[in-house]
């Protein structure tokens, strides 16, 4: 079995344990990558979840069920992670990249405004986007210390 099939199979087993069935979808964007993978679940106010580091959307598996009772969840694989297109981060202006990624994702799925939840590097992406487009962020929730935090101040 190849790595992607193994990943999907393992992820499905975790979903079954948690009693959830999020929809695996792709958005085609005009951003830093073309194909953005995300999980969609629930109904209500839109909420985008951005994972940290080299992780993937599956890191949010254990909170999908409770959040999906109140929100329409868009659980995104950041560029180069999970099932989204690969991306070479060498020499990239990370702040501009973060903003362009979230903006292009939201635009491609027709979201004008949403809550944004970010963990670690996902927190950095979230802060950068919220600073650039505060009118598109209804709430901002940072879990743990966002990447790039020094002396309590974001570097974006």
Kinemage of the C-alpha trace (Angstrom):
@kinemage 1
@onewidth
@group {chain A} dominant
@subgroup {mainchain}
@vectorlist {calphas} color= white
{ca unk a 1} P 0.000 0.000 0.000
{ca unk a 2} L 1.416 3.414 -0.873
{ca unk a 3} L 1.856 6.196 1.702
{ca unk a 4} L -1.243 8.187 0.704
{ca unk a 5} L -3.513 5.134 0.858
{ca unk a 6} L -2.046 4.225 4.251
{ca unk a 7} L -2.541 7.780 5.510
{ca unk a 8} L -6.168 7.871 4.341
{ca unk a 9} L -6.881 4.443 5.833
{ca unk a 10} L -5.357 5.377 9.190
{ca unk a 11} L -7.176 8.714 9.213
{ca unk a 12} L -10.476 6.935 8.489
{ca unk a 13} L -9.902 4.588 11.445
{ca unk a 14} L -9.376 7.624 13.696
{ca unk a 15} L -12.574 9.202 12.371
{ca unk a 16} L -14.475 5.999 13.167
{ca unk a 17} L -13.088 5.926 16.718
{ca unk a 18} L -14.231 9.543 17.207
{ca unk a 19} L -17.627 8.889 15.581
{ca unk a 20} L -17.162 11.480 12.837
{ca unk a 21} L -17.250 11.503 9.049
{ca unk a 22} L -15.839 14.824 7.826
{ca unk a 23} L -15.861 15.317 4.072
{ca unk a 24} L -12.434 15.303 2.431
{ca unk a 25} L -12.417 18.048 -0.211
{ca unk a 26} L -10.065 20.057 -2.392
{ca unk a 27} L -10.196 23.754 -3.199
{ca unk a 28} L -8.490 24.970 -6.360
{ca unk a 29} L -6.921 28.339 -5.552
{ca unk a 30} L -4.920 31.134 -7.142
{ca unk a 31} L -2.646 31.240 -4.112
{ca unk a 32} L 0.779 29.875 -3.231
{ca unk a 33} L -0.418 26.355 -4.105
{ca unk a 34} L -3.158 25.321 -6.491
{ca unk a 35} L -4.778 22.383 -4.675
{ca unk a 36} L -5.648 22.840 -1.012
{ca unk a 37} L -7.014 19.837 0.843
{ca unk a 38} L -9.421 20.364 3.704
{ca unk a 39} L -11.898 18.487 5.850
{ca unk a 40} L -15.400 19.882 6.115
{ca unk a 41} L -17.824 19.095 8.928
{ca unk a 42} L -20.725 20.574 10.841
{ca unk a 43} L -23.071 23.465 10.255
{ca unk a 44} L -23.289 27.026 11.443
{ca unk a 45} L -20.843 29.919 11.581
{ca unk a 46} L -17.731 29.164 9.448
{ca unk a 47} L -14.558 28.316 11.362
{ca unk a 48} L -11.183 27.641 9.713
{ca unk a 49} L -8.718 25.455 11.635
{ca unk a 50} L -5.013 25.696 10.747
{ca unk a 51} L -2.598 23.083 12.080
{ca unk a 52} L 0.953 23.663 13.203
{ca unk a 53} L 4.379 22.617 11.966
{ca unk a 54} L 4.654 19.785 9.491
{ca unk a 55} L 1.370 18.292 10.644
{ca unk a 56} L -1.954 17.928 8.817
{ca unk a 57} L -5.690 18.542 9.203
{ca unk a 58} L -6.051 15.227 11.024
{ca unk a 59} L -4.416 16.712 14.126
{ca unk a 60} L -7.821 18.252 14.933
{ca unk a 61} L -9.677 14.891 14.870
{ca unk a 62} L -10.483 14.806 18.574
{ca unk a 63} L -12.271 18.191 18.570
{ca unk a 64} L -14.173 17.928 15.299
{ca unk a 65} L -17.251 16.354 16.887
{ca unk a 66} L -17.863 18.975 19.608
{ca unk a 67} L -17.014 21.933 17.353
{ca unk a 68} L -19.137 20.663 14.461
{ca unk a 69} L -22.249 20.976 16.655
{ca unk a 70} L -21.852 24.757 16.538
{ca unk a 71} L -19.697 25.583 13.503
{ca unk a 72} L -19.197 24.796 9.834
{ca unk a 73} L -15.593 23.578 10.049
{ca unk a 74} L -12.977 24.008 7.339
{ca unk a 75} L -9.961 22.049 8.580
{ca unk a 76} L -7.145 22.913 6.209
{ca unk a 77} L -3.910 21.154 5.233
{ca unk a 78} L -1.390 23.991 4.910
{ca unk a 79} L 0.931 24.069 1.846
{ca unk a 80} L 3.303 21.131 1.820
{ca unk a 81} L 1.304 19.270 4.466
{ca unk a 82} L -1.255 16.471 4.448
{ca unk a 83} L -2.898 16.106 1.057
{ca unk a 84} L -2.384 19.698 -0.111
{ca unk a 85} L 0.128 20.437 -2.864
{ca unk a 86} L 3.794 20.438 -1.926
{ca unk a 87} L 5.564 23.733 -1.395
{ca unk a 88} L 9.213 24.801 -1.129
{ca unk a 89} L 9.454 27.342 1.698
{ca unk a 90} L 13.101 28.266 1.031
{ca unk a 91} L 13.483 32.014 0.497
{ca unk a 92} L 9.752 32.689 0.932
{ca unk a 93} L 8.403 35.778 2.695
{ca unk a 94} L 6.415 33.759 5.210
{ca unk a 95} L 4.114 36.611 6.226
{ca unk a 96} L 3.027 37.296 2.643
{ca unk a 97} L 2.747 33.568 1.987
{ca unk a 98} L 0.505 33.046 5.043
{ca unk a 99} L -1.824 35.890 4.053
{ca unk a 100} L -1.992 34.797 0.406
{ca unk a 101} L -2.688 31.195 1.401
{ca unk a 102} L -5.630 31.942 3.695
{ca unk a 103} L -7.031 34.623 1.387
{ca unk a 104} L -6.892 32.369 -1.670
{ca unk a 105} L -8.461 29.478 0.246
{ca unk a 106} L -11.335 31.606 1.536
{ca unk a 107} L -11.894 33.159 -1.885
{ca unk a 108} L -11.926 29.772 -3.630
{ca unk a 109} L -14.651 28.359 -1.372
{ca unk a 110} L -16.639 31.595 -1.236
{ca unk a 111} L -16.021 32.559 2.390
{ca unk a 112} L -16.107 36.313 2.892
{ca unk a 113} L -15.618 36.106 6.668
{ca unk a 114} L -14.857 33.319 9.149
{ca unk a 115} L -13.474 32.583 12.562
{ca unk a 116} L -9.879 31.377 12.429
{ca unk a 117} L -8.234 28.949 14.859
{ca unk a 118} L -4.500 28.392 14.624
{ca unk a 119} L -2.032 26.221 16.487
{ca unk a 120} L 1.733 26.926 16.370
{ca unk a 121} L 2.599 27.736 12.720
{ca unk a 122} L -1.136 27.783 11.999
{ca unk a 123} L -1.320 30.470 14.687
{ca unk a 124} L 1.330 32.484 12.874
{ca unk a 125} L -0.614 32.180 9.610
{ca unk a 126} L -3.788 33.233 11.449
{ca unk a 127} L -2.225 36.304 13.052
{ca unk a 128} L -0.693 37.471 9.772
{ca unk a 129} L -4.029 37.119 7.981
{ca unk a 130} L -6.020 38.822 10.760
{ca unk a 131} L -3.624 41.775 10.790
{ca unk a 132} L -3.903 42.201 7.007
{ca unk a 133} L -7.643 41.491 6.688
{ca unk a 134} L -9.360 42.108 10.051
{ca unk a 135} L -12.687 42.569 8.268
{ca unk a 136} L -12.549 38.924 7.121
{ca unk a 137} L -11.890 37.456 10.588
{ca unk a 138} L -14.878 37.237 12.923
{ca unk a 139} L -12.875 35.652 15.747
{ca unk a 140} L -9.260 34.645 16.220
{ca unk a 141} L -8.300 31.826 18.554
{ca unk a 142} L -4.665 30.881 19.099
{ca unk a 143} L -3.912 27.517 20.679
{ca unk a 144} L -0.533 27.386 22.372
{ca unk a 145} L 2.183 29.813 21.382
{ca unk a 146} L 2.056 30.745 17.699
{ca unk a 147} L 5.293 30.207 15.830
{ca unk a 148} L 7.277 33.422 15.520
{ca unk a 149} L 6.330 34.830 18.919
{ca unk a 150} L 9.193 36.642 20.653
{ca unk a 151} L 8.803 38.434 23.966
{ca unk a 152} L 5.040 38.154 23.527
{ca unk a 153} L 4.921 40.035 20.231
{ca unk a 154} L 4.251 38.527 16.816
{ca unk a 155} L 6.942 39.093 14.210
{ca unk a 156} L 4.503 39.448 11.325
